[in-house]
Amino acid sequence: MRVLVTGATGYIGGRLVPRLLEAGHDVRVFVRDPERLREVPWGDEVEVASGDLQHAADVRAAAQGVDVLYYLVHSMASSGDFEETEKRIARTVATEARAAGVGRIVYLGGLHPDGPLSRHLRSRKEVGDILLASGVPTIALQAGVVIGSGSASFEMIRHLTEVLPYMPAPKWVRNFIQPIAVRDVLHYLIESATLPASVNRAFDIGGPDVLRYGQMMNGYAVEAGLKQRPIASLPVLTPYLASQWVNLVTPIPRSLAVPIISSLQYDAVMREHDIDGVIPPPPGGLTGYRLAVRYALAKMREGEVETSWRNSAVQGAPSDLLPSDPDWSGHTVYTDLRELDTLAPPEALWAVVEGIGGDNGWYSLPVAWAARGWLDKLVGGVGLRRGRRDPDRLAPGDALDFWRVEQIDRGRFLRLRAEMKVPGRAWLEFTVLPRPGGGSTLRQRAIFFPSGLGGRLYWFAIAPFHDVIFAGMASSMAKTAVSGRPVRR
């Protein structure tokens, strides 16, 4: 079948695409930025349609000749009119899918109770209702907490459990949750492609275990070899305060913590098991919670995390690409350029450049970098603990602490775009050049487009530290390339 996947660069979509290929389907992916697919293992095996789901013409072109359309996009915004935006996108996709003669829509929504819902759960339900009313046979799979290496829900459980020996927690830790392993979500998604046209409804999906959220945290502790944590349920921790708490003690940024926590205000348990009569469970049965945690930890230890919450778009973070240098004419731009020659061969120097951040740190004043990360967290940014998906390799679109990879020409050039909270837009570039006769040159450039007077004052306030931070970074990276011993900070 010819399949169109929206959200192919997301956590679920990035895992679904290779499995659809393995099942023999022809896959077309719909993305805003095709550059983000350049480094994925399956990038050369799919057809790429680029555009914006809000533009009917883009959706119309992508949907032509498609048998099955996977709708795997949803906003993680916590303010503004995201509900109206999501409904508008769903209506556009529904209209264009019907006009193109798409045979089926597969939608992944959220498990929810009857009655009042959080804005995010309500929005996901409304999107499902729009798609179900589209005239195109639709299956809306409604899942709760997804457990897998790199999932935001799993990472929140992991970090809360590992960081805190005693857990003052909101009252929702006593709510009942029916988690589902990511492998089981993928099973249901793949099998949904071949359902008969008579199936047009929503189905609850979940794993075999129903647990309180606190039990899930202590189940993680057992699998991770930790002592079980005493948990105190505190009614004073509102969803907003709880999201601040999660933002401070875990790498999950506030913008992502808000929708997760708002959804935990309710019991999330399957109300019906009708899915069993339509899609049988996977061979061997559904994966229990503890086993799903075990699988996730094994993937992390082996460095085989396929997709991660880290690479989710950050609401409010700068997303514009760096203009080419000639386009700077007439604009206020501040730069800090460092060049350093080293005896290290270019490939050794590049390995250090591509391995920067995460556990390797930033090669200068780790206390200063950590302090900047905490300040960013305090004002709602992503902070420095977001880390990186892969310890050795980067790809366009990868998150890297409070940066994002904007461009990479492997072996030569890396550009990072700042996603920390700053009064302007910032980039950091590294260029590795071979030297005649041996060795290499590291060219390091910081670029800042200030926003108003505050941006200008910010740059001049931190300028005295540049000689220490940026010069020290270039020098330490060069020394590491010569010694061949990574500096982990």
Protein Blocks (a to p, Z undefined) as FASTA:
>chain_A
ZZddehklmmklmmmmmmmmmnopacddddfblmlmmmgmklmmpccdeddfklmklmmm
mmgopabdcdfbdcfbfgdjllmmmmmmmmmmmmmmmmnopabdcdddddddedjddfkl
mmmmmmmmmmmmnopacddddddddddehiaklmmmmmmmmmpmbdcddfklmpccdddd
fklmmmmmmmmmmgcfklgcddddddfbdcdfklmmmmmmmmnopacddddddfklcfkl
mmmmmmmmpmbdfklmmmmmmmmmpccddfbfklmmmmccdehiaadfklmmmmmmmmmm
nopafbafklpccehiafbdcddfklmgopacdddddddddfbdfklmmmmmmmgghjno
noiakllmmmmmmmmmmnopnbjmlopfblkbccehiaehjaccfbdcehkaccdddfbd
cebdddddddddddehiajddddddddddehjklmmmmmmmmmmmmmmmmmmmmmmmmmm
mnopacdZZ
